[in-house]
Amino acid sequence: MIVIRILLVGFLFSWFGFICLIGNIIFLPLIVIRLNRIKFFENIARDLVYLAWKFFIFCKKILGYLDYEFKDCSRLGKPSQIIIANHPSLLDVVFILSKVRRINCVVKSDLAKNIFLSPAIKAANYIVNSEDEELLNKSLSVLKSDDSLLIFPEGTRTKDSISFHKAPFYIAIHGAKILTPIFIDMNPRSLQKGVK
């Protein structure tokens, strides 16, 4: 049983990489020609991310790797909405991006350099987390343009205790019309920070 589980995890990681590579083939021309600066193409990129992660989560469920439940999602994806979520695992972003169409997202700066994820981040114009006012200004601009924004106030994945940074709440107070908290509960815990 353990061997089957290991093989399944290996397959799913490979499948994740394959989905990213297919996306990169589509996203790279948008970035090179700078079409991602046009809202229409940005929306196409976000729609593709939304559909790809929806398909990936569906595959994980069908293969019996995980089960999940979304509760009261009718409030998600409203204009000028900031969604603030805890961050217990690597899959949190995938789940939320697969549930909320065309949402913008603050992503870790390391991911913007990742060969698999960087083209999608650039094509969808996600906001790269920085330690200066650029993050605040871009986030406020996104909310003022009536996009919804996903942000993890912990910055990185939850380890043992939750510790929120101030920036997401500053952004919420100064730019959002709607603040929606999401609590992600994971049992058993996996894909945590510092855990193989």
JOSULFEN-V755711 format. One record per residue. N is the residue number from 1. RES is the residue in three letters. OMEGA is omega in degrees with one decimal (none if undefined). BURIAL is b if it has 16 or more other C-alpha atoms within 10 Angstrom, else e. D_FIRST is the distance of its C-alpha to the first C-alpha in Angstrom with 1 decimal. Layout:
BEGIN
n=N res=RES omega=OMEGA burial=BURIAL d_first=D_FIRST
n=N res=RES omega=OMEGA burial=BURIAL d_first=D_FIRST
END
This chain:
BEGIN
n=1 res=MET omega=179.1 burial=e d_first=0.0
n=2 res=ILE omega=180.0 burial=e d_first=3.8
n=3 res=VAL omega=178.8 burial=e d_first=5.4
n=4 res=ILE omega=179.2 burial=e d_first=5.2
n=5 res=ARG omega=178.6 burial=e d_first=6.3
n=6 res=ILE omega=178.4 burial=e d_first=8.7
n=7 res=LEU omega=179.2 burial=e d_first=10.0
n=8 res=LEU omega=178.0 burial=b d_first=10.5
n=9 res=VAL omega=177.9 burial=e d_first=12.4
n=10 res=GLY omega=178.7 burial=e d_first=14.3
n=11 res=PHE omega=-177.2 burial=e d_first=15.3
n=12 res=LEU omega=175.0 burial=b d_first=16.5
n=13 res=PHE omega=177.7 burial=e d_first=18.5
n=14 res=SER omega=179.4 burial=e d_first=20.0
n=15 res=TRP omega=176.2 burial=e d_first=20.8
n=16 res=PHE omega=178.9 burial=b d_first=22.5
n=17 res=GLY omega=179.8 burial=e d_first=24.5
n=18 res=PHE omega=177.6 burial=e d_first=25.5
n=19 res=ILE omega=178.7 burial=b d_first=26.7
n=20 res=CYS omega=-179.5 burial=b d_first=28.7
n=21 res=LEU omega=177.0 burial=b d_first=30.2
n=22 res=ILE omega=177.4 burial=e d_first=31.3
n=23 res=GLY omega=-179.2 burial=b d_first=32.9
n=24 res=ASN omega=178.2 burial=b d_first=34.6
n=25 res=ILE omega=178.7 burial=e d_first=36.3
n=26 res=ILE omega=-172.4 burial=b d_first=37.8
n=27 res=PHE omega=-175.1 burial=b d_first=38.5
n=28 res=LEU omega=176.6 burial=b d_first=40.2
n=29 res=PRO omega=178.3 burial=e d_first=43.3
n=30 res=LEU omega=-178.3 burial=b d_first=43.7
n=31 res=ILE omega=-177.2 burial=b d_first=43.8
n=32 res=VAL omega=-179.2 burial=e d_first=46.0
n=33 res=ILE omega=-179.9 burial=e d_first=48.5
n=34 res=ARG omega=176.6 burial=e d_first=48.3
n=35 res=LEU omega=-179.6 burial=e d_first=47.7
n=36 res=ASN omega=176.9 burial=b d_first=45.2
n=37 res=ARG omega=178.3 burial=e d_first=48.4
n=38 res=ILE omega=-174.0 burial=e d_first=49.3
n=39 res=LYS omega=-179.7 burial=e d_first=47.8
n=40 res=PHE omega=-178.7 burial=e d_first=47.0
n=41 res=PHE omega=173.5 burial=b d_first=44.8
n=42 res=GLU omega=178.0 burial=b d_first=43.2
n=43 res=ASN omega=176.6 burial=b d_first=42.3
n=44 res=ILE omega=179.4 burial=b d_first=40.8
n=45 res=ALA omega=179.8 burial=b d_first=38.6
n=46 res=ARG omega=176.4 burial=b d_first=37.5
n=47 res=ASP omega=178.6 burial=b d_first=36.8
n=48 res=LEU omega=175.7 burial=b d_first=34.7
n=49 res=VAL omega=179.2 burial=b d_first=32.6
n=50 res=TYR omega=-178.6 burial=b d_first=32.4
n=51 res=LEU omega=-179.7 burial=b d_first=31.2
n=52 res=ALA omega=-178.6 burial=b d_first=28.8
n=53 res=TRP omega=174.2 burial=b d_first=27.0
n=54 res=LYS omega=178.4 burial=b d_first=27.1
n=55 res=PHE omega=180.0 burial=e d_first=25.5
n=56 res=PHE omega=178.6 burial=b d_first=22.8
n=57 res=ILE omega=177.0 burial=b d_first=21.9
n=58 res=PHE omega=179.3 burial=e d_first=22.0
n=59 res=CYS omega=180.0 burial=e d_first=19.5
n=60 res=LYS omega=-179.7 burial=b d_first=17.0
n=61 res=LYS omega=-179.3 burial=e d_first=17.6
n=62 res=ILE omega=180.0 burial=e d_first=17.4
n=63 res=LEU omega=175.8 burial=e d_first=14.1
n=64 res=GLY omega=-179.2 burial=e d_first=12.7
n=65 res=TYR omega=179.8 burial=e d_first=12.4
n=66 res=LEU omega=171.8 burial=e d_first=15.3
n=67 res=ASP omega=-177.6 burial=e d_first=18.0
n=68 res=TYR omega=178.5 burial=e d_first=21.5
n=69 res=GLU omega=173.8 burial=e d_first=25.0
n=70 res=PHE omega=178.2 burial=e d_first=28.4
n=71 res=LYS omega=174.3 burial=e d_first=31.3
n=72 res=ASP omega=-179.4 burial=e d_first=34.9
n=73 res=CYS omega=-177.1 burial=e d_first=34.8
n=74 res=SER omega=-178.3 burial=e d_first=38.2
n=75 res=ARG omega=-173.7 burial=e d_first=39.9
n=76 res=LEU omega=173.9 burial=b d_first=38.1
n=77 res=GLY omega=177.7 burial=b d_first=39.9
n=78 res=LYS omega=177.7 burial=b d_first=43.5
n=79 res=PRO omega=178.2 burial=b d_first=46.2
n=80 res=SER omega=180.0 burial=b d_first=46.8
n=81 res=GLN omega=171.4 burial=b d_first=43.7
n=82 res=ILE omega=178.3 burial=b d_first=41.9
n=83 res=ILE omega=-178.4 burial=b d_first=38.3
n=84 res=ILE omega=-174.3 burial=b d_first=37.3
n=85 res=ALA omega=169.9 burial=b d_first=33.6
n=86 res=ASN omega=-167.3 burial=b d_first=31.6
n=87 res=HIS omega=-176.4 burial=b d_first=29.1
n=88 res=PRO omega=-177.1 burial=b d_first=25.8
n=89 res=SER omega=177.5 burial=b d_first=23.7
n=90 res=LEU omega=-172.8 burial=e d_first=24.0
n=91 res=LEU omega=-176.8 burial=e d_first=23.4
n=92 res=ASP omega=-178.7 burial=b d_first=26.4
n=93 res=VAL omega=-179.2 burial=b d_first=28.8
n=94 res=VAL omega=179.9 burial=b d_first=26.7
n=95 res=PHE omega=-175.9 burial=b d_first=26.5
n=96 res=ILE omega=177.9 burial=b d_first=30.2
n=97 res=LEU omega=177.9 burial=b d_first=31.4
n=98 res=SER omega=-177.4 burial=b d_first=29.5
n=99 res=LYS omega=-176.3 burial=b d_first=31.3
n=100 res=VAL omega=-176.7 burial=b d_first=34.9
n=101 res=ARG omega=174.0 burial=b d_first=36.7
n=102 res=ARG omega=177.8 burial=b d_first=38.9
n=103 res=ILE omega=171.7 burial=b d_first=38.4
n=104 res=ASN omega=-171.6 burial=b d_first=39.4
n=105 res=CYS omega=171.5 burial=b d_first=37.3
n=106 res=VAL omega=-176.2 burial=b d_first=38.0
n=107 res=VAL omega=178.8 burial=b d_first=35.5
n=108 res=LYS omega=-175.4 burial=e d_first=35.0
n=109 res=SER omega=177.8 burial=e d_first=37.5
n=110 res=ASP omega=-179.1 burial=e d_first=34.8
n=111 res=LEU omega=178.1 burial=e d_first=33.1
n=112 res=ALA omega=177.4 burial=b d_first=36.5
n=113 res=LYS omega=-177.9 burial=e d_first=36.2
n=114 res=ASN omega=-175.3 burial=e d_first=32.7
n=115 res=ILE omega=-178.6 burial=e d_first=32.9
n=116 res=PHE omega=-171.2 burial=b d_first=30.3
n=117 res=LEU omega=-174.9 burial=b d_first=31.7
n=118 res=SER omega=-179.9 burial=b d_first=35.3
n=119 res=PRO omega=178.7 burial=b d_first=36.7
n=120 res=ALA omega=179.6 burial=b d_first=35.3
n=121 res=ILE omega=-179.3 burial=b d_first=36.7
n=122 res=LYS omega=-178.2 burial=b d_first=40.1
n=123 res=ALA omega=-179.2 burial=b d_first=40.3
n=124 res=ALA omega=-179.3 burial=b d_first=39.5
n=125 res=ASN omega=173.4 burial=b d_first=41.8
n=126 res=TYR omega=-176.3 burial=b d_first=39.5
n=127 res=ILE omega=178.8 burial=b d_first=41.1
n=128 res=VAL omega=-178.4 burial=b d_first=40.1
n=129 res=ASN omega=177.0 burial=b d_first=40.1
n=130 res=SER omega=-175.8 burial=e d_first=43.1
n=131 res=GLU omega=-176.8 burial=e d_first=44.9
n=132 res=ASP omega=-176.4 burial=e d_first=48.2
n=133 res=GLU omega=-179.7 burial=e d_first=50.1
n=134 res=GLU omega=177.9 burial=e d_first=48.8
n=135 res=LEU omega=-179.6 burial=b d_first=45.6
n=136 res=LEU omega=-177.9 burial=b d_first=47.8
n=137 res=ASN omega=179.2 burial=e d_first=50.2
n=138 res=LYS omega=-179.3 burial=b d_first=47.6
n=139 res=SER omega=178.3 burial=b d_first=45.7
n=140 res=LEU omega=178.7 burial=b d_first=49.0
n=141 res=SER omega=178.5 burial=e d_first=50.0
n=142 res=VAL omega=-178.7 burial=b d_first=46.9
n=143 res=LEU omega=179.1 burial=b d_first=47.4
n=144 res=LYS omega=177.5 burial=b d_first=51.1
n=145 res=SER omega=176.1 burial=e d_first=50.3
n=146 res=ASP omega=170.9 burial=e d_first=48.4
n=147 res=ASP omega=170.4 burial=b d_first=44.9
n=148 res=SER omega=-172.8 burial=b d_first=42.2
n=149 res=LEU omega=175.5 burial=b d_first=40.5
n=150 res=LEU omega=178.8 burial=b d_first=37.1
n=151 res=ILE omega=177.0 burial=b d_first=37.2
n=152 res=PHE omega=-173.8 burial=b d_first=35.0
n=153 res=PRO omega=175.9 burial=b d_first=37.6
n=154 res=GLU omega=-177.1 burial=b d_first=35.4
n=155 res=GLY omega=178.5 burial=b d_first=35.6
n=156 res=THR omega=-176.9 burial=b d_first=32.3
n=157 res=ARG omega=179.6 burial=b d_first=29.0
n=158 res=THR omega=174.6 burial=b d_first=29.1
n=159 res=LYS omega=-179.5 burial=e d_first=28.2
n=160 res=ASP omega=-180.0 burial=e d_first=29.3
n=161 res=SER omega=-178.7 burial=e d_first=32.4
n=162 res=ILE omega=178.1 burial=e d_first=33.8
n=163 res=SER omega=-175.4 burial=e d_first=37.0
n=164 res=PHE omega=171.5 burial=e d_first=38.8
n=165 res=HIS omega=-176.0 burial=e d_first=41.2
n=166 res=LYS omega=-172.1 burial=e d_first=44.6
n=167 res=ALA omega=-179.5 burial=b d_first=44.7
n=168 res=PRO omega=-178.3 burial=b d_first=42.7
n=169 res=PHE omega=173.0 burial=b d_first=44.9
n=170 res=TYR omega=179.5 burial=e d_first=48.0
n=171 res=ILE omega=-179.2 burial=b d_first=46.9
n=172 res=ALA omega=-177.3 burial=b d_first=46.2
n=173 res=ILE omega=-173.4 burial=e d_first=49.6
n=174 res=HIS omega=-175.0 burial=e d_first=51.6
n=175 res=GLY omega=-172.7 burial=b d_first=50.0
n=176 res=ALA omega=171.3 burial=b d_first=47.8
n=177 res=LYS omega=-178.4 burial=b d_first=49.1
n=178 res=ILE omega=173.8 burial=b d_first=45.9
n=179 res=LEU omega=-179.3 burial=b d_first=43.4
n=180 res=THR omega=175.8 burial=b d_first=40.0
n=181 res=PRO omega=174.7 burial=e d_first=37.5
n=182 res=ILE omega=173.8 burial=b d_first=33.8
n=183 res=PHE omega=179.3 burial=e d_first=31.5
n=184 res=ILE omega=178.7 burial=e d_first=27.8
n=185 res=ASP omega=-175.4 burial=e d_first=25.5
n=186 res=MET omega=-179.6 burial=e d_first=21.8
n=187 res=ASN omega=-3.0 burial=e d_first=19.3
n=188 res=PRO omega=178.6 burial=e d_first=17.3
n=189 res=ARG omega=175.2 burial=e d_first=19.3
n=190 res=SER omega=-179.3 burial=e d_first=18.0
n=191 res=LEU omega=176.8 burial=e d_first=19.9
n=192 res=GLN omega=178.0 burial=b d_first=22.8
n=193 res=LYS omega=177.2 burial=e d_first=25.7
n=194 res=GLY omega=-179.9 burial=e d_first=25.2
n=195 res=VAL omega=-179.1 burial=e d_first=21.4
n=196 res=LYS omega=none burial=e d_first=19.1
END
